[in-house]
């Protein structure tokens, strides 16, 4: 019988080994994050408002809005695809060492090098200072752009339970298969995601508490990535192809809808940052755009797309390092130099070049340190054998 008449038999790529398409998605996502933060800094209502650099910064800032949702989805996907068998304790220790320790180093560096120390000292007492540190370190991020790390650590903490949940429910209610429970739970978490998003968009909930840094808001993407093989297995290959192009078309329409708001000067107001347009993940048009982009791009994983190796897939191997260090690199290389910012405004193409350069520098440095570490380990073992 053909695949089209047996949707549950869709073949997915092997889970083991590096996947070039996933590396490419990760690479585009991390490049997008750098663009959102650097290019978005040119979306200001100073004398350069509505200039070419403003338009380019606004475009990159909005188009790459799918980067964080895609990152969270891919984090769940890779966690769900892992074939390693470890104890729960080893799993948590591994996550904390791989992600938590670099995050701690970046937080300390940001605390002292990006003026947060002065703001912390200005707090009235030790209780306020302790509360500030605890909230920033475990929820908001010491540097606000680092909010993603405590968020993803929360999701990784929940990962073992989220992965086993459909099987647990199947044991309680055997009439439904684990795959059906996975589908039902994914739908319920999507409802939660959209509900929280709309409540934040309308001002009922605080976006900076219940939206951007909150694991409840993002758990839908993580869970769907964690169980992606089960969800994709419910759709035929023909359905995946059609769904891919349909959702990417919807994403293009949602971004056009978004553009109508972005170009309304009455909506933008006097300060882009912290106004309604800065609620990047919860505005209805962006909820639709992000979901459509992630679904469309995820279909390529199930379809076995294989892109050419290049700089983007190279960046995809070092997403964590680029994420936690790019703000410091951008600040000390560009942001603190008025002449550099003026050059970007005069030649907007420099904005993209600087984003690429920052990502490549961090990836290259990480790669170099890794190779040096392997070299020293190899020679140490060689010397031990000789002795």
N, C-alpha and C positions, 0 to 999 in steps of 0.2 A: 504494500500500500504506500502511496506517496507521502512525503513529509507534510504536504499541504492538508491532508485529511487526517493526520495524526499530530496535532499541535504539541502534545506532551513529549514528542520524540525529537524535538529540535536539538541538534547537536551543538554543543558549546565547545570553545577551544579548551585545551587542557589547562588545568589550574596551575600546574607546576612550571617553574622557570620564569624568566622575564618575558613580558608580553610587550612587543614593540608599540602596539596601539595604546596600551595603558600608559606606557612611558610617555608617548606623545601627548595624551590627554593630560597627564600630570605636568608635562612641560608647558603646555599652553596655559594650564591653570596657574602655575606659579609665575609665568611671565605676566599673566593677567593680573595677579595680585600686585606685582610690582607696578604695573601700569595704573591700577586703581589708586594706589597710594601716591605715586609720583605725578602722574599726569593729572590726577584729580586735584593736586595742589595748585594747578593753574586755573581752576574754576573758581575765581574770586571776583568780587565786584569792585576791583580797583580800577585804575585808568585803562587797564587792558581788557575789561569785560567786553564780551562779544567780538573779541579779536580772534585771529586764526589759532593762536595757542589756547585760548579759552575753548573754542569749538573742538579742537583736537583732544584736549584734556577731558572735556565733557564726554566726548564720544568713546574714548578708551575707558573712562571710568564706568560708563554705563554698559557698554557692550561686553566687558569682561566681568559683569556682575554675576555671571554663572560660575565663576572660578571657585568660590568657597562651597556652594552646594555640590559642585562636581568633586571637589576634594573630599568632602565628607562621604559622598557616595562611594568614591574609589577607596577610601579608608575602610569602609565596611566591606566592600568587594574583596580587597586583598586580605582582610582578616578572615572572611568567610572561605576564601580559597586556600588558606594555609593548610598544609598537610602535616605540619609538625605536631607531635604529641608531647605536651609539657604539663606539669602540674600547675594548678591555679596560682600557687605562690610564685613559681618561676615565670609564669605569664605576666603577672603584675610587676614583678621585679624587672623583667625585660623591658616592658613598656616604660616604666619610670626611668630606667637607665638610658634607654634609647631616645626618649622624648623629654622626660622631666628634667634630666640633668642639663642638657643643652639649653632648655628653656630657662632654668635657674641661672645659668651663666649669662644668657642674653638679658634676663630681667635685672640682674645686678649691674651689668654694663649700662643698660638703659637708665636705671635708677640714678646713676651718678653722672652719666654723660649727656643726658637729654633733659636736664633741669628738673627732674622729678624730686631730687633730693631737697632742693630749695623749697618746693611746695610742701613736702613732707615735714620739713623743719618748722614751717610756718603754722602747723596745726597746734591747737591750744594745749594739749596734754599728751601723756604717754598712751592713754587709752585710745584717743583719736588716732594717734600714729600707728598703734598696733592694728586697729580696725582698718585703717587705710591700707596697710601692707597686706593684711589677710584678704581683704576684698579684691585688691588688685592682683595679688599673686594667684589666688585660687578661682577668680571669676572674671574680672574685667581686663586683666593684664596690666602689668606695671606701666608699660608703654601700651596705650589702647589698641594698637594694631596687633598686639600679641594675644588678644582675647581668644583666638582660635586654638591655642595650645591647651589651656585648661579645659576648653570645650571638648576637644578631641580626647583628652585624657578621661573626662567624665564618660564619654561614649565607649571608650575602650574598657573602662571599669565595668560598664554594663554589658559588654559584648558577650561574655560566656552565657549570661542569662538570656539575652536577646536571641542568641543563636539556638539555644535549646528550647525556647518558649513554644514554637509550633509542635514539637514532639511531646512536650509536657501536656499541652492542651489535647492532643490526640489520645493520650492515655486516659484523660478524664472523660473525653467525649469521642469515643472511637468511631462514631458514625461519620466524622469528617476526617479526611486525610491531613497529614502535616502540610502538604502543599496547599490545600484549601484554607487551612488556618493561616498560613503565611500570606495568602492573598487577602484574607479578611483583615488581618492585623495591619498589613500595608495600607489598606484602604482607611482603616480607623486612624492610623498615624498621619495619613495625608489630611484627613479632616481636622485633626489636632493642629497640624502645621498651618493650614489655611486659616483656621479659626483664630489662632494666636496672631498670625500675620495681620489679619483684617482688624483685630482688636487693637494691635499696635499702630496700624496705619490710621485708625480713627482717633487715636489718642486715649482709648479706654485703658490700655496697658502701656507701660513705659517701654519703648522700643529698646532702650539701652539696658534693660533688665530682662524683659521677657522675649525679646527678639534676637538681636545680633549675638549675644554671648550665651544664650540659654540652650541647654541640651534638649529640653522638651520641644523647643521649636525645630531643632535640627534632627531629631531622632528618626524622623521619616526617611530622610536620605540615607542615614547610616544603616537602618534596618533593611531598606530595599537593596542596598549594596551587599549587605551581609547575606541576603537570601536571593541574590540576583539570579543565580543558576536555576533555582526553583521557579522563580517568576518568569524568566525568559523561556523556560521549558514548557510553559503553558501556551506559547505562541508559535505558530508555524514560521518557517523561514520567510515565506511570502508575506506573512503578517508583519514580521520584523522589518522587512524592507519598506513596506507601505507605511508602517508606523513611524519609521525613521524619517522619511521624507515629509510625512504629514506634520510631525511634531516640530521639525526644523522650520517648516513653513509657518506654523503657528508662532514659533519663536520670533521669526522675522516680522510677523504682523504685530506681535506684542511690543517689539522694540520700536516699530513705527508709531504705535499708539503712545509709547513712552516718550518718543521724540516730540509729539505734540505738546506734552506737558513741559518738557525741558526747554523748549523754545518760547514758552509763554513767560515773558519777563515779569508779569504780575505774580506768577507762581514762584519763580526763582527768588524774588525778593531782594533784599539788600545783602544777604549773606547765605551762600549756598550751604555751607557746612552747618549742620544741626537743624536745618529747616526740613520740611516734609520731603524734599527730594533727596536728602541724605539718608532717609530711611530705606536704604537700597534693597533690602530683602523682603519688605513687607507690603510695599505698595502693590495694589492688585495687578497692575501691568507687569511688575517685576516678579511677582509670584508665578504668573503664567509663563513669563519668559524663562525664568530659571528652571522651572519644572520641564518645560518643553525642550530646552537645550540639553538638560541632563538625560532625559529619556531618549532623545534623538541620538546623542553621542554614545550613550550606553548601548544602543542597538548595535552599533559597530563592533562592540566586544563580542556579542553573541554571533554576529555574522562573520567573525574572524577577519576583520579588516587588518591589513598589514601595511603600514605606511613606510616610506623610506626613512632610513636612519639619518639623523641630522642634528643640528644644534638644539632643536626643541626637545627631541627624545633624550638628548644628553642632559638637558636641564631637568628632565623628569626624574632623573636618578638622584637628585640632590634637593628635592623640594623642601624638606624640613630645614636644612641649613640655609637655603635661600630665604625661606619665610622668616626665620627668627633673626637673621642678621641684615636683611636688606634695608631696613629703616636707618640703622646706624651707618651703613655704607653710603646711602643716599644723603644723609645729613652731613657727614664729614667730607663728602666728595662734591656735593652740589648745593644743597639747601642753604648752607651757611655763607655762601658766596654770592652776593648780589649780582656780580658780573656774570656768573654762570646762569642765574635765573633770567637775567636780561637777554643773554644769548639765546636761551630757549624761547623767549617770547619773540625775538626777532627771527629766529629760524626754528619753527615748531618741530621740524623733523628731528631735531636734537633730543626732544623728549623721548621719542621711541628709541633712539640710539643709546641714550643713557639708561633706559630701562633694560635693554638687552645687555649692555656692558655690566651693569650692576649684578644681574643674574649670572652672567658668565664668569665674572671675577670670583663670586662666592663659590660657584660650582667648581671652578678650576682650582681654587685654594683647597676646597674640601677633597677633591680628587687627588691633588698633590700630596696632602697630608696622609691620605689613606694609602697611597702608593709608598710613601716614605715609611709609614708604620709597617706595611707588609715587607718592605725591603729589610728593615732593621730586625723584624721577627725572623725572617728567613736566615739572615746572617748569624743571628744569635743561636738559632737551632743548629746551623752548620758548625759554629764554633764549639757548641756543646758536644756534637758528634765527634769532632776531631779530638777534643780533649779526652 
